[in-house]
Amino acid sequence: WLGGSAETLPLRADGGLQPYLWLVNGVPVDADRRGEADWIPDGAGFVSVSVTDAAGNSASVDVLVELVGRD
């Protein structure tokens, strides 16, 4: 999140069985046919990002989105 303007963040996974299902704070994120997605944060703070592959395997991580000023 740069200077109060949201930047798109890519969501990519490696391994597992495509396609992937992405959730940010429990809300599905639209993904392409390979299961890759672009997510736009709605503000600063912690978010939970989860991915589940077609076989039901999953992983999750908490991410801190910070405001960064532009020079």
C-alpha positions, 0 to 999 in steps of 0.5 A: 500500500503505497502512499495511500494508493493501493497496489495490486499484490500477486498471489502465486503458489508453487506445487500442488495441483492446480487450480488454486483457491485463494482466500484473504481474510476468508473471502475468495479472491478471483483467480485465473485458470491456473489459480493465480490471482491479483489482490488489492489491499483495502488498507494497512494491517494484518491479513490472513492469506490462504490457498487450497489446491484442487486436491484439498491441500492448503497453506496459510500465512498472516501478512502485514500490509504497511503504508509506505510513503513515496519519495 
